[in-house]
């Protein structure tokens, strides 16, 4: 069963968890992140509650498309930063986990535990809606498909900018990533849900850096150019998208 469909009483919980405001000095040097370690330990650094909610509900590091909404939510929901350290019980499957990289996203059980933590410590309440949205479909293009077998199949699944600069500013690179995960990584950059319709299974490495003549002024144009270079493309369509609507949150109680 998908993570966000489980009723609250059936979700697993961390055995020990600490939640505290982030140090503003230390936090200014690092971006937000949720990390996983051997033994199932989950650590969040410099994360707004909005970021934590997305991490808790995003299946398999982004292989499904979800939309989030919080009508008239408090400003602190997206601005105040928190640090979390949590450890699962010894009888959980996650306690036996040994991720290949601390950057690996939380597994499904850890996400459920994080949902429980948010419900208990931040009084998170939400409901689900499904609405039709304009989406992009990630599809095979006409050119040669330039995807390779992963160099390291145990490596953390990643996709991002091929060179320096902003999101996909100089092209696209990916490492040990599925097309469904890749679509999930493209979604926030394009500001529109991206659904995998390539029909390609497995995981891939790829890289496309475009020339100055191909440079685009906007992220969408950069992505479109890069995908064509990889033998892929985007098409516009309409599809039902699940929305997680946040109804209520509170600042966490002291540890």
URFENLIN-V320896 format. One record per residue. N is the residue number from 1. PHI is phi in degrees with one decimal (* if undefined). Layout:
# URFENLIN-V320896
N_PHI, N_PHI
This chain:
# URFENLIN-V320896
1_*, 2_-66.5, 3_-53.8, 4_-80.1, 5_-93.7, 6_-74.7, 7_-64.9, 8_-56.4, 9_-68.9, 10_-99.3, 11_-80.4, 12_-69.1, 13_-133.0, 14_-66.2, 15_-76.1, 16_-134.2, 17_-148.9, 18_-118.3, 19_-127.7, 20_-151.6, 21_-61.3, 22_-71.5, 23_-70.1, 24_-62.9, 25_-71.6, 26_-65.9, 27_-65.7, 28_-68.4, 29_-92.3, 30_-133.1, 31_-78.1, 32_-69.7, 33_-167.9, 34_-118.7, 35_-124.1, 36_-122.7, 37_-134.4, 38_-53.2, 39_84.9, 40_85.2, 41_-67.3, 42_-119.2, 43_-126.6, 44_-114.5, 45_-126.5, 46_57.0, 47_-108.5, 48_-71.2, 49_-59.8, 50_-56.0, 51_-65.9, 52_-64.8, 53_-62.4, 54_-63.1, 55_-65.0, 56_-70.4, 57_-105.4, 58_-76.9, 59_-71.3, 60_49.8, 61_66.6, 62_106.7, 63_-84.8, 64_-120.3, 65_-104.3, 66_-126.3, 67_-115.8, 68_-121.9, 69_-143.1, 70_-144.2, 71_-60.2, 72_58.2, 73_-71.0, 74_-66.6, 75_-60.0, 76_-64.1, 77_-55.5, 78_-108.8, 79_-118.6, 80_-67.2, 81_-108.1, 82_-134.1, 83_-112.2, 84_-130.7, 85_-128.8, 86_-141.7, 87_-132.4, 88_-77.7, 89_-66.8, 90_-66.6, 91_-91.5, 92_-88.3, 93_-63.4, 94_-66.1, 95_-65.9, 96_-97.5, 97_-72.8, 98_-142.8, 99_-61.1, 100_-72.0, 101_-146.6, 102_-66.3, 103_-81.8, 104_-59.4, 105_-69.2, 106_-57.0, 107_-77.2, 108_-60.2, 109_-63.2, 110_-65.3, 111_-65.5, 112_-64.0, 113_-63.3, 114_-66.6, 115_-59.8, 116_-61.8, 117_-60.7, 118_-64.6, 119_-67.7, 120_-81.4, 121_-92.5, 122_-108.8, 123_54.3, 124_-66.6, 125_-130.2, 126_-151.8, 127_-140.8, 128_-113.0, 129_-136.0, 130_-125.1, 131_-136.6, 132_-72.5, 133_-133.3, 134_-73.5, 135_-131.0, 136_-103.1, 137_-104.6, 138_-82.7, 139_-135.7, 140_-67.1, 141_-96.1, 142_-88.0, 143_-81.1, 144_-64.2, 145_-79.1, 146_-107.5, 147_-118.0, 148_-116.3, 149_-60.7, 150_-61.4, 151_-67.0, 152_-135.6, 153_-75.1, 154_-97.6, 155_-73.7, 156_-59.8, 157_-71.6, 158_-143.5, 159_-150.5, 160_-174.9, 161_-69.5, 162_-69.9, 163_-127.5, 164_-76.3, 165_104.2, 166_-74.3, 167_-55.6, 168_55.6, 169_-69.9, 170_-121.5, 171_129.5, 172_-132.2, 173_-132.8, 174_-143.9, 175_-141.3, 176_49.1, 177_-126.9, 178_-82.4, 179_-67.2, 180_-64.8, 181_-65.0, 182_-60.3, 183_-58.9, 184_-63.8, 185_-70.8, 186_-74.6, 187_-54.1, 188_-65.9, 189_-67.8, 190_-91.3, 191_68.5, 192_-153.8, 193_-56.5, 194_-116.3, 195_-110.8, 196_-76.7, 197_-130.3, 198_-77.4, 199_74.9, 200_-95.3, 201_-102.0, 202_91.9, 203_-124.3, 204_-141.7, 205_-107.7, 206_-161.4, 207_-158.7, 208_-139.1, 209_-112.5, 210_-97.5, 211_-83.1, 212_-60.5, 213_-66.9, 214_-93.5, 215_-55.5, 216_-112.5, 217_-81.6, 218_-130.7, 219_-62.2, 220_-59.8, 221_-63.4, 222_-63.4, 223_-65.1, 224_-58.5, 225_-63.0, 226_-64.3, 227_-63.7, 228_-59.8, 229_-65.4, 230_-93.9, 231_85.0, 232_-121.8, 233_-158.0, 234_-117.6, 235_-125.7, 236_-86.2, 237_-154.8, 238_-123.2, 239_-151.8, 240_-71.6, 241_-123.4, 242_-77.0, 243_-117.0, 244_-92.7, 245_-101.0, 246_-81.9, 247_-97.0, 248_-162.1, 249_-143.7, 250_-136.9, 251_-63.6, 252_-68.6, 253_-71.3, 254_-67.7, 255_-66.3
